[in-house]
Amino acid sequence: MGQMTLAELDPGRSALVVMHYTNHAVHPDGFFMRNSPPWPAMISKAIPQVQTALSAARRAGLLVVFAQGAWSEGYPELNSKSGGLGEIREVGRNLVGSWDAEFYEAVAPQKGETTIRMTGLSAFSGTPLGRILVMNGVMNLFVIGISSRGCPESTAREALDLGYRTVVLPDCCPGEPSMGKYEYEAFVEWANHVATAVVTADEFSGWLLPESSHAQTRP
């Protein structure tokens, strides 16, 4: 069986998870933006796409879950054996309640929207995400997040194993700064082979709000 199309999915049983669009990663003064020269250009392209996806999801009434990476004082929940997370303790960032861990204003949750705290690479690991999705009858999970082969791929892999139809939005998933373009391309190749579907933010928006898509194409 090949990848499914959006037309085969039910918006009423769908949710969008948005991971790590927080100050440390995407704010101009954040750690990634200051320490990785390729990162600002990637983020400048990704933010408008995330805004497009969020706007469509909100207008269509989808469940949106925002996940932030944040650890307690002393980092007791941090897996320091992980190459992707080990440096967090060293630089002393992303503590609960810190500016680093706050959601970036341009793509932050609105009042009443669901937020969870992540301490691993998957949004399911040690969080209530699975229960939230079950309680809301979700079967189709749309995945957005930074560091494409980190949190987005880890979350998508686990979602697929748990039986969710899992759709990735690569234009909302910029690659980890130290890996740059290579990581992003590897992520897209993986998603095209494994995920339920791979779509752009505009395609996601057009699926949820077909009237808006049609309006854009009128002469």
Legacy VTK file of the C-alpha trace (Angstrom):
# vtk DataFile Version 3.0
C-alpha trace
ASCII
DATASET POLYDATA
POINTS 219 float
0.000 0.000 0.000
1.383 3.417 -0.982
0.962 6.739 0.716
-2.559 7.999 1.293
-3.938 11.289 0.018
-5.424 13.965 2.236
-8.802 13.340 0.610
-8.812 9.907 2.282
-8.414 11.392 5.769
-11.137 12.722 8.060
-10.400 16.233 9.435
-12.752 15.466 12.315
-10.347 12.785 13.553
-7.180 14.801 13.015
-4.786 16.771 15.197
-1.693 18.907 14.655
1.331 18.668 16.961
3.807 21.585 16.919
7.136 20.875 18.606
9.865 23.138 19.956
8.937 26.402 18.282
10.294 28.101 21.386
12.637 31.021 22.028
15.811 28.947 22.358
15.335 27.624 18.838
13.671 30.310 16.746
13.805 33.688 18.515
16.445 36.006 16.987
18.184 36.088 20.386
17.828 32.353 20.981
20.656 29.820 21.321
20.283 28.223 17.875
19.868 31.520 16.036
23.013 32.950 17.643
25.210 29.874 17.341
24.449 28.366 13.935
24.907 30.604 10.871
22.640 28.515 8.563
19.755 28.419 11.045
18.248 31.950 10.679
17.684 31.457 6.947
15.979 28.094 7.551
13.739 29.568 10.235
12.803 32.602 8.141
11.368 30.181 5.565
9.707 27.874 8.087
7.870 30.385 10.307
5.427 31.602 7.611
4.642 27.976 6.723
3.927 27.128 10.360
1.684 30.185 10.579
-0.206 28.991 7.491
-0.728 25.539 8.989
-1.753 26.918 12.382
-4.211 29.376 10.883
-5.905 26.641 8.856
-6.018 24.211 11.787
-7.573 26.825 14.055
-10.165 27.917 11.530
-11.103 24.299 10.873
-11.351 23.511 14.591
-8.588 20.891 14.695
-7.022 19.914 17.985
-3.598 21.598 18.129
-1.022 20.405 20.681
2.073 22.518 21.332
5.122 20.768 22.792
8.044 22.533 24.449
11.366 21.070 25.475
11.856 22.014 29.116
13.654 20.354 32.020
13.588 20.722 35.801
16.444 22.286 37.769
19.386 19.900 37.662
18.016 18.178 34.520
16.924 14.927 36.210
14.746 13.970 33.199
17.435 14.659 30.594
18.975 11.718 28.764
22.561 12.937 28.731
23.531 9.830 26.717
21.644 11.244 23.728
23.881 13.047 21.276
20.983 15.307 20.339
20.195 16.375 23.894
23.431 16.016 25.839
24.650 19.568 25.295
21.545 21.111 26.890
22.859 20.557 30.407
26.309 21.845 29.423
24.993 25.213 28.272
22.358 25.394 31.010
19.338 26.173 28.844
15.675 25.227 28.543
14.808 25.052 32.227
11.129 25.048 33.175
9.933 28.649 33.450
12.919 30.127 31.616
12.747 32.510 28.672
14.449 29.846 26.528
11.572 27.416 26.998
8.772 29.899 26.302
6.904 29.505 23.013
7.993 31.948 20.315
5.329 34.642 20.077
4.772 34.456 16.304
3.730 30.777 16.519
2.704 30.486 20.168
-0.383 28.732 21.555
-3.513 30.814 21.889
-5.604 30.915 25.040
-7.165 27.528 25.716
-4.918 25.550 23.355
-3.207 22.428 24.650
0.465 22.444 25.672
2.714 19.631 26.855
6.296 19.461 28.119
8.749 17.196 26.317
11.932 15.817 27.887
12.886 13.411 25.090
12.976 13.364 21.308
9.457 11.998 20.796
6.402 14.019 21.806
4.921 10.749 23.124
7.814 9.887 25.451
6.851 10.655 29.042
4.040 13.034 28.032
0.210 12.854 28.013
0.075 13.249 24.218
-1.173 9.718 23.587
-3.987 10.063 26.102
-4.945 13.496 24.729
-5.241 12.063 21.223
-7.265 9.048 22.365
-9.632 11.200 24.448
-10.282 13.360 21.384
-10.804 10.475 18.956
-7.754 11.340 16.878
-6.506 8.873 14.264
-4.637 11.248 11.933
-1.630 13.081 13.357
0.028 15.944 11.478
3.614 16.612 12.592
5.495 19.928 12.735
8.724 20.671 14.584
12.300 21.862 14.477
15.350 19.647 14.012
13.704 17.444 11.416
15.530 14.168 12.118
15.206 14.731 15.849
11.771 15.473 17.291
9.649 15.405 14.101
11.009 12.066 12.868
11.089 10.520 16.358
7.476 11.548 16.974
6.337 10.417 13.532
8.008 7.022 13.953
6.314 6.436 17.300
2.947 7.657 16.010
3.135 5.193 13.125
4.017 2.334 15.479
1.044 3.281 17.661
-1.294 3.028 14.673
-1.863 6.680 13.818
-2.043 7.819 10.227
0.947 10.113 10.391
1.396 13.050 8.025
4.585 15.114 7.945
4.832 18.767 6.850
8.524 19.074 5.867
8.370 22.781 5.068
7.529 23.281 8.767
10.383 21.013 9.953
13.758 22.727 9.387
16.861 20.594 9.917
19.105 20.612 13.002
21.574 23.517 12.698
24.793 21.489 12.795
23.579 19.175 10.005
21.896 21.774 7.812
20.509 20.848 4.411
21.709 17.232 4.474
19.624 16.386 7.522
16.505 17.942 6.046
16.862 16.053 2.775
17.377 12.753 4.630
14.260 13.461 6.698
12.154 14.141 3.605
13.431 10.954 1.948
12.521 8.942 5.060
9.063 10.510 5.259
8.358 9.828 1.593
9.092 6.137 2.152
7.471 5.605 5.549
4.924 8.262 6.564
1.229 8.032 5.704
1.593 11.190 3.631
3.953 14.122 3.105
2.373 17.516 2.398
3.201 21.206 2.413
1.583 23.731 4.716
-0.347 25.107 1.729
-1.659 21.644 0.848
-2.676 21.084 4.463
-4.465 24.442 4.490
-6.199 23.754 1.180
-7.430 20.386 2.480
-8.905 21.907 5.619
-10.222 25.076 3.963
-10.986 24.208 0.351
-12.937 27.426 -0.138
-9.779 29.417 0.594
-7.795 27.333 -1.889
-10.395 27.905 -4.578
-10.498 31.622 -3.870
-6.754 31.874 -4.400
-6.989 30.312 -7.862
-9.784 32.515 -9.199
-8.765 35.047 -11.869
LINES 1 220
219 0 1 2 3 4 5 6 7 8 9 10 11 12 13 14 15 16 17 18 19 20 21 22 23 24 25 26 27 28 29 30 31 32 33 34 35 36 37 38 39 40 41 42 43 44 45 46 47 48 49 50 51 52 53 54 55 56 57 58 59 60 61 62 63 64 65 66 67 68 69 70 71 72 73 74 75 76 77 78 79 80 81 82 83 84 85 86 87 88 89 90 91 92 93 94 95 96 97 98 99 100 101 102 103 104 105 106 107 108 109 110 111 112 113 114 115 116 117 118 119 120 121 122 123 124 125 126 127 128 129 130 131 132 133 134 135 136 137 138 139 140 141 142 143 144 145 146 147 148 149 150 151 152 153 154 155 156 157 158 159 160 161 162 163 164 165 166 167 168 169 170 171 172 173 174 175 176 177 178 179 180 181 182 183 184 185 186 187 188 189 190 191 192 193 194 195 196 197 198 199 200 201 202 203 204 205 206 207 208 209 210 211 212 213 214 215 216 217 218
